[in-house]
Every structure is written in C-alpha cells, then in structure tokens.
Amino acid sequence: MSESGTSPAVHARRSDLVRGLLALLPAESVLHEPEDLRPYECDGLSAYRRLPMVVALPSTPEQVQAVMRLAHRLRVPVVARGAGTGLSGGALPLEDGLLLSLAKMKSILAIDPVARTARVQPGVRNLAISEAARPHGLYYAPDPSSQIACTIGGNVAENSGGVHCLKYGLTVHNVLKLEVVTVEGERLTLGADALDAPGYDLLALMTGSEGLLAVVVEATVRLLPTPERAQVLLAAYDDVACAGAAVGAIIAAGIIPAGLEMMDNPAIRAAEAFVHADYPVEAAAILLCELDGTNEEVSEQVMRVRELLLQSGATEVRTARDEAERALFWKGRKAAFPAVGRLSPDYYCMDGTIPRRRLPEVLERIEALSKAYGLPVANVFHAGDGNLHPLILYDANRPGELERTEELGGRILELCVEVGGTITGEHGVGMEKINQMCVQFRPAELEQFHAVKAAFDPEGLLNPGKAVPTLHRCAEFGAMHVHGGQLKFPDIPRF
Amino acid sequence: MDQDLSRQLAERVHTAQAAGMPLRIAAGNTKAWLGRPVEGETLDVAGHRGIVGYEPTELVLTARAGTPLSEIEAALAEAGQCLAFEPPHFGDAATLGGSVACNLSGPARPYAGACRDFVLGTRIINGRGEVLRFGGEVMKNVAGYDLSRLMAGAQGTLGVILEVSLKVLPRPAAEQTLALEMDAAAAIRQFNAWAARPLPITAACHDGERVRVRLSGAEAALRAARRKLGGEVVADAEAFWRSVREQSHAFFNGSGALWRLSLPPATPVDPILLQFIDWGGAQRWVYSEPPPWEAAAAAGGHATRWRAGCHAPSPSGGEGRGGGAVFQPLPEGLMALHRRVKRSLDPAGILNPGRLYPEL
C-alpha cells in the first residue's frame, strides 16, 4: 500500500503544519523528510504501509496539547503511536495526517509502594513498569508478549491482555487513572487514584478505543504483589477435544490458573523444532497450565490439576521440577509465532475469541477451511479465556496466495462470530479487521459507535478510518483488498 | 415467570422519545434512593427476567435485567460459583439490571474487582428506542468501544439495560475471618502493608475499634496466612460481612448525613469524623453534616451523599434525598464531555434525566 508522490494540496498543508510545529517543538522533534518518515510507515502489521505527512515527537503533556491544538486548527488528522508493535494496523499513518509519536514520553513519574500504584508517561514500556516495581515486591499484571517493547499508552489504546488475563484481567482492570488530551488540546483526568470516580466510566470507554477518542499523556496503574510461587504443568493429548475438556474440568474444580495455554500439533512441531523445549511432537495438542499464589495454595492445586489432567485422558503429564524447566515449558509457547514463521515464507496471525466449549468444532472447521484454501494453519490458543490465534502459513510471492490468505482469515473470524465469539480478543480492529466489524455488529450498533466517537471528536480527526467501519464501507465489504500481514519485529515473542 | 419484554420496552422508549417524555427506569426499587430523584413515567423492567445462559465451565452467566439477584446467586451457588464482586442487595427485590446500573460492589471489591470489571457484554435500549448489543459472552473482546462497561454506574442515564453477561468465579474452597484490635490510623497502615504482600486476603475493614480481615483459598493457605497475620478467628463471619455489604451493621444506624468516600487506600484518617473503613482503606463511610467534597477531592478521591440525616435506605425506596448534589461535582471540561456522551446515547434526554447530575 505504498504511496508514491503527494498531491500539491498535501504539500501546502505539510508546509503549514511543519511551520506550526517548529514553533512548538525543537527541530529534532519534527520529522518531514521522507527518509525520516520511513520508520513510521507501519506498525507491527507491516503489510499495511503508508508514509505520514509529518511526524511530531512531543516530550511533555503541554507539548502534546499544543500540537493537538495546532492540528485541530489546521484540521489535520492525527494518528497517535507508541512503540508500533500493534498487530492490527491501528497506528498506520495517514498521508495527509500527523503521526504523533509518544516515544519521547518515557518517564516513570512515581512508584508508590504503599498505595501500590505506578504513575507513568505513555511511552513507558510495559515491562519497565514491572522492573521498576520489583524492588518493592510488586509488578504490573497485564503481560502482552510484546511487553519488552510495547508501551503503556498503546496497551491502553488496545486494552492489551496477555497470558495471565483470565486471573489478573486486561489493561482495563489494571488502570486506575488516565490523563488524556482531547482532539481540541484540552487535558482531562479520567478515573482517579481511588478505586472509582464520579460520573461515567470514561476510563473504561477510553481503554481499547484504539486512539479514536483522545491521546493518553499519563497513566496510573495498579501494582500487585508478586505471587509467592508459580508452578507449571504440561499435559499431552492425542485428541484436541480431550484437551479442551480438561480445561473445562480444571475450571469446574474451582481452580483459576494464572495461565492456561493450548497448542495444536502443527504449532507443537514448529515450536519444538525452533527452541527444543522437549515437547511431545506426536501429541495432537498440549496444554500448559500455570498455577500461582501462596506456597500452600499452589502445592494443593498442582496435585489436583495433575489428577484432573490424567483423568481427562492426557497421555502424559509433566510438572516442571524447577524454575529452569518452567521457563523451558514456556519457551516453546512464547516462541510459537516466530517458530511457525520459520515453516513458511509468510504467516498471518488471527485473533478471534470463542466460547471455549466450541473449540473442538471450531478447530475442525478451521482444518476444513485450511484444506479448502490449500493453506496450512497452526493454532495457538489462550485456552483459559477462549482467545484463539490461528496462524495461516502462506507465501506472498506466489500469485494470489495473499488474497486467499486474507479470505481464509476473514472466514475464520466470521466463524468465531458465528459460534458466539468475537473477531478480536486482544489485537484490536485497526485497519485489519474493519470489514469483519460489519459481521459482528449491526448498522444501528455501528452508528452508535460513531455517535460516541463524535462526542469526543466531532470532526473525526483522531485516527480516522480505523476500528469502526462506515455503513458505506460495510455495504462494499469485500471490495477492498490489501496485502496480508507480515509481522514486524519477528523476534519478539507474541501471543 | 421468565419472559423477554425487549420489544415492548423498546417500543415504550421509542414512543417516549418521540413525545419527549422522560422515563424513570425501575425494577426492584431497592436502589431508587441512590441518586437524585427522577421525574418521569415509570418504565418497569422487573418483568423482563430470566437467566438466558449459564455455562459454569465458561465462567459466564447471561441474564435479563429484571432477574432477581438472589435467583442468580442461587444458580451460581448450585455450581459452586459466585459473583466475586459481592453486590449489595439493599432489599430482596434487587435485580441484576439495577446492580449493574449502580455499579455497586461489596467488601471484596479491592481484591476481586468491581461490578464493572465483571461485565462482559450487555444488550441495551438506547434513547432512540434501538436494541443494541455490545461486548459478548467471552472473556476477551476488543471489537468496538466498550459501551457495556460504560453502562455500569451510569444509573440508566445512557440506556435501559436489557441483558448482562457477567464473568463469574468459583467460590473459594475455604474462608476465615480474623479480628485484630487497633485504631483506625494503624488499620490503614496495616491494610496497605498487607495488600503489598502475596496474602490470600479478600476483605479488610475497620469498624472504629477493630480490624476484620477475611482470608479465602485452600485450607492450608489460610492456616499459613493466619500465622502471619495473627488475631482471633471470628465466628459467623459470613453474617458479619453481609452486614457490612448490606449496611445492616450497627454503624449504619446513625441518624446523621451519611457519606461514602472513595479515596486512595493510604489516605490518612480524619481523627474528627466517625467512620467505618472498608475496602482495605479505599472506601470510608462517614457521618458529616457539611458536604466533604473538597476534602475528598484534595485527597485524590470523591464523595457521595449516601443519605441525608434521619433517612435510612429502605427497600421500599423513596423520593431520594431531596435537593442538593448527591455525586461529587465534576470539573467543567469533564462535565461537558459527559453531556456529549449522554447526548450520543440519549439525544432526547429521556432516560433517567437528572438522576446523576441535573445536566445529564
């Protein structure tokens, strides 16, 4: 989707914008030469590329406000960006728009070990919060696998999850307060240092709004005490349905694992070949079950889960003997995406959620679709919360294969909706799944989304064209074809 | 008894919108007193009831708004599960819809999460009389804006809640409550110190004289935690926590104006005010004649006028608490945004107008 050349109108707007920005920011914080813009042309979904008109890198909330006021006065659309690890094209720039990078705002402003909160700027990396909290025996719970790179501002925009969200929740459950800047440049506080705030829960509305409602300039997040102990079990199955039933049995027994992950045979083989985690490569599926809590709680639960796994037909159950083995069990899972990536020139990662009990049926139908399209699919599954990541293997150099991949991906998402699930569990809609929004929501619901958007941004200047399709677009659903996804940062573990 | 009145209710809203007729949404009337009085035709949602889906292994329950909370809790108990946010009932007729609309949570709130944290999806009628569905019945769902959670605490001013899908959790294997003698200031320090350690605490309050702290989990875990915490085991702890949740505890029998303060949990105690500290320090109940707006805001929190003097919350409801603000005044910029959000869902301003703020 590269853009070649720019129109004279864009050229004139660019001059106005650059001049205005240079009055607000130091020269090195305003980028407008093509070679400087290049690093911003895409996010983690690198098949969608577009050069922004200008990039601004403010370093204070006041600068963000000033930049937003300027953009608003010039009616220039704005796309906010954190680390650019997003997987749905949410930070894809606009050729006539300003890309607002929050990367320079990366200070941890305060760690309060007594009230157990961290106050941070939006460009602070997810993992950096836990690292700063560690001396106090605390950590920040949501752990998207890109956590070494992704930033809290982006986490808020996407309502990021992670491996531990069945027990510890998503970003929305772990953020107390946001300082945001509106499209007009006004600064507002949503939420509070207390557990709730008066008025509407705009904090929840803001979380997961994909940069369409306001720009986060500061976040206060909740910190939790690091669990005393974590233990992980690995169970192998020769039948995917049995593995699915085991998950139900664990939960029915009153146990909420800290993490509960499933991989199917293609994913197991790929991971094993890549990281040698000693996975049983003949298994139809493996389950990884992590239990955490107090020493006593974990000891008791490990015994019960072991029993339940055996009863559910596991051909083998292993308990990690030490921290090194626990890390090894996880290593294969965490490397699953890049591992699958080695099997094929390209792969496309889907992100649907389904009611867990429908898993065997959904996997069967994905397999049938995979055969029909002649494209292999490996499945990685956050089994605890029903979030399925089918990875479609393809070769973009083969004519037509990209288009078939996108079509297959779309069919899989529609299948998720059909069984009562959703088109995106944690990666967001962005550009990527905007057509499938037409499948999940009816016109009146989409119109309601647009009305809410207009309450924040009446002229539609914040990240326009993402997350919520126009009804017109839904009517033309299917007409658009873009290049299927390649992951940027292939070396970052992802879920 | 179970019935789906979605269509009839939506028609009522549609008609009311066309006529510009305000509606006062009601069901069990157990929380009518919470909020400013609403003038309008009553839209009774109580008949729209029934659990429409409950799959214990999925940890999700979906029910219509008029379903009695007690019916939901009984169904969950049968499968060994619960609403982990411990919603206060304030009367036998309490319904799911009212509980979510008011976003009330019991003693477990700081440890388990608030009502809004457990909302996975809703079906609502907006102010145009359209039936809309947001979120869903799965744990993770980031498609579209989170309008479901927005309904929690909006007290019906943004939509008539028709149906809610909630995340539910297993009941803990065992529970034990310990009592420790200490003053309020020491209790605040203790609550925060405990919360920073990996202890299985699920409730902590101070009634003016002593701390009560609840532990939940495996028996062995409770024994180990008790060794660390000390204190005496409380008999009939369930009744105690119920009295805190339902405000039948003696503290709440006072005749003065009762305020709820939601504060950062380490906020020092005010030595002058008579208070009951819950939520490990984050929720404090005080009797005060002058409104404590400024003090609450200065501490980083907010106040709610829970009831005026000589007016106990009663299951039969009532006319609210007369004039005066109930909820902490909002800064102007934020209020302007609230007005626009309200208009986006209820353009004619017919849904529970004025219940939260006169402007909404």
Interface residues (C-beta under 8 A of the other chain):
Chain A: D112 P113 V114 A115 R116 H136 G137 L138 E158 N159 G161 C165 L166 G169 L170 V172 H173 T182 E186 L188 T189 L190 A192 D193 A194 L195 D196 A197 P198 G199 Y200 D201 L202 A204 L205 T207 G208 S209 L213 P225 T226 P227 E228 V247 G248 A249 I251 A252 A253 G254 I255 I256 G293 T294 N295 E296 E297 S299 E300 Q301 T353 I354 P355 R356 R357 H382 G384 D385 G386 N387 G420 G421 T422 I423 T424 G425 E426 H427 G428 V429 K433 M437 Q440 F441 R442 A444 E445 Q448 F449 A451 V452 K453 A454 A455 F456 A467 V468
Chain B: E55 P56 T57 E58 L59 V60 G80 N103 R109 P110 G113 A114 R116 D117 N126 E130 L132 R133 F134 G136 E137 V138 M139 K140 N141 V142 A143 G144 Y145 D146 L147 R149 L150 A152 G153 A154 L158 L169 P170 R171 P172 A173 N192 A195 A196 R197 P198 L199 P200 G217 A218 A220 A221 R223 A224 A225 S262 L263 P264 P265 A266 W279 A282 Q283 G300 G301 H302 T304 F327 Q328 L330 P331 G333 L334 M335 L337 H338 R340 V341 R343 S344 L345 L356 Y357
